């Protein structure tokens, strides 16, 4: 069993996730600028880590979105058994 996602919502979520990928590319090239007063780059590493985690969480949606676009069918997400 699966849930159909409305077209505009699917496009918006994909665009938001893609924007996060572009953010990740930006921060990968400039994280060294987030050095604090003591010289630690932990802030930059934390920013990269949070961006990476968000992208990992979006990968399954990207997969279903691209399958939907490729096939021309509505976006359908699988329903988690026992959770709904």
C-alpha positions, 0 to 999 in steps of 0.5 A: 500500500502507498500514499499519493503525494500531490504534484506541487508538494512533491516538486516543492519538497524535491526543490527544498532538498535540492537546495540543501544539496546546493547548500552542502556544495557551498559549505564544502567550499567555504566551511574553513571561514567559520573558524572561531576565535580559538582557531577551531573549525568545529563550527564548520564541521558541525554545519557540514555534518548537519547538511549531510544528515539532512541530505541522507534523510532526503535520499529516499524521497529523491529516489521516489521522486525521480522514479515518478518523474521518469515514469510519468506517474504520480509520486507514491510513497510507501506506507510504513506498516504498523505506524499509521 
